Amino acid sequence: MPTQASPEVPGAAGVLLQTRDLTKEFRGFRAVSDVSLSVVEGTVHALVGPNGAGKTTLFNLLTGFLAPTSGEILLGGRDITGMQPEQIAHLGIARSFQITSLFDQMSAVDHVELALASPTGLGYRFWRSSKQMRQFRPRALELLDQVGLADRSGAAAGSLAYGQKRALELALALALDPRLLLLDEPTAGMGLEDVDRTIALVKKVSDGRTVVFVDHNMHVVGSLADTVTVLQSGQVLAEGTYEKVRNDEKVITAYLGQAGEQHV
Ligand SMILES: Nc1ncnc2c1ncn2[C@@H]1O[C@H](COP(=O)(O)OP(=O)(O)OP(=O)(O)O)[C@@H](O)[C@H]1O
């Protein structure tokens, strides 16, 4: 497996994440088909597309939850294709989940301490040792402050409002100080107020960081993304700024074909 990007790849400078002809088949059905994606370091990149376009499958490939049928994934020029999720996380890709993975009884700050401890190897062996965990408390409180949960640090995760749970999950991803932050539908299921709060939050945490996110809400996409990749039937349909893709005839047609979907 190569450890460096091939020097002949055009436009690779400044690219943190690259996929080349990435394909995932499920019993012959191509959920992701020859996707070549370049995510420039320090930018916010949105993946959009109608239901079933392949966004979740692509996310699962990037994080190692699924192995590609063919193609390559490079992180900072290093081939990470086929690596296990833990290895990929260790190399700097963190994902904030759409479905909550929090322990209801555990406090917000304990969650973040555990996330901070896990890359050190302390996480699961010593997490009940409060003395060991205390070293992570100042940073944990900082992260909670960053995501707007400073006053909820002692609250049990189960008692947090939906938007606060999503903010806590973001803090857990940030605890890994990732080179690449993947956000899986950060505003799914949120009311208008939480959506706007989340946009502001993602703007804040994406400063100086590379972010790839999936979202169906085009207000969110337009507010956050430097670049938008539109997928349809597993393939890249269009790519560019939000203004460019929303005026693309192919994109308009793809979305018009889908009843009930928010239009670009
Ligand atoms: N494990 C699987 N086995 C078989 N088919 C799958 C599997 N996972 C996904 N698919 C199919 O692959 C296609 C892409 O699905 P995917 O969930 O990636 O789309 P999506 O763009 O994330 O959709 P949504 O916006 O609805 O979440 C769909 O047709 C889906 O049914």
The ligand as an SDF file (V2000), in Angstrom:
LIG
                    3D

 31 33  0  0  0  0  0  0  0  0999 V2000
  -26.0910   -2.4780    3.0810 N   0  0  0  0  0  0  0  0  0  0  0  0
  -26.7500   -2.2650    1.9320 C   0  0  0  0  0  0  0  0  0  0  0  0
  -27.1690   -3.2890    1.1620 N   0  0  0  0  0  0  0  0  0  0  0  0
  -27.8240   -3.0700    0.0090 C   0  0  0  0  0  0  0  0  0  0  0  0
  -28.1030   -1.8460   -0.4820 N   0  0  0  0  0  0  0  0  0  0  0  0
  -27.7090   -0.7790    0.2320 C   0  0  0  0  0  0  0  0  0  0  0  0
  -27.0110   -0.9280    1.4750 C   0  0  0  0  0  0  0  0  0  0  0  0
  -26.7310    0.3210    1.9630 N   0  0  0  0  0  0  0  0  0  0  0  0
  -27.2420    1.2020    1.0530 C   0  0  0  0  0  0  0  0  0  0  0  0
  -27.8170    0.5440    0.0250 N   0  0  0  0  0  0  0  0  0  0  0  0
  -28.4650    1.1550   -1.1380 C   0  0  0  0  0  0  0  0  0  0  0  0
  -27.5320    2.0400   -1.7250 O   0  0  0  0  0  0  0  0  0  0  0  0
  -28.1760    3.2350   -2.1830 C   0  0  0  0  0  0  0  0  0  0  0  0
  -27.5240    4.4320   -1.5470 C   0  0  0  0  0  0  0  0  0  0  0  0
  -27.9170    4.4820   -0.1890 O   0  0  0  0  0  0  0  0  0  0  0  0
  -27.3850    5.6010    0.8250 P   0  0  0  0  0  0  0  0  0  0  0  0
  -27.9900    5.3200    2.1580 O   0  0  0  0  0  0  0  0  0  0  0  0
  -25.9230    5.6870    0.7380 O   0  0  0  0  0  0  0  0  0  0  0  0
  -28.0420    6.9110    0.1860 O   0  0  0  0  0  0  0  0  0  0  0  0
  -28.1800    8.3580    0.8270 P   0  0  0  0  0  0  0  0  0  0  0  0
  -27.8190    9.3250   -0.2440 O   0  0  0  0  0  0  0  0  0  0  0  0
  -27.4470    8.4510    2.0930 O   0  0  0  0  0  0  0  0  0  0  0  0
  -29.7380    8.4220    1.0930 O   0  0  0  0  0  0  0  0  0  0  0  0
  -30.5540    9.2570    2.2270 P   0  0  0  0  0  0  0  0  0  0  0  0
  -30.4680   10.6880    1.8140 O   0  0  0  0  0  0  0  0  0  0  0  0
  -31.9340    8.7080    2.0820 O   0  0  0  0  0  0  0  0  0  0  0  0
  -29.9370    8.9700    3.5580 O   0  0  0  0  0  0  0  0  0  0  0  0
  -29.6560    3.0680   -1.8700 C   0  0  0  0  0  0  0  0  0  0  0  0
  -30.3110    2.5890   -3.0330 O   0  0  0  0  0  0  0  0  0  0  0  0
  -29.6550    2.0220   -0.7660 C   0  0  0  0  0  0  0  0  0  0  0  0
  -30.8430    1.2700   -0.7920 O   0  0  0  0  0  0  0  0  0  0  0  0
  1  2  1  0
  2  3  1  0
  2  7  2  0
  3  4  2  0
  4  5  1  0
  5  6  2  0
  6  7  1  0
  6 10  1  0
  7  8  1  0
  8  9  2  0
  9 10  1  0
 10 11  1  0
 11 12  1  0
 11 30  1  0
 12 13  1  0
 13 14  1  0
 13 28  1  0
 14 15  1  0
 15 16  1  0
 16 17  2  0
 16 18  1  0
 16 19  1  0
 19 20  1  0
 20 21  2  0
 20 22  1  0
 20 23  1  0
 23 24  1  0
 24 25  2  0
 24 26  1  0
 24 27  1  0
 28 29  1  0
 28 30  1  0
 30 31  1  0
M  END
$$$$
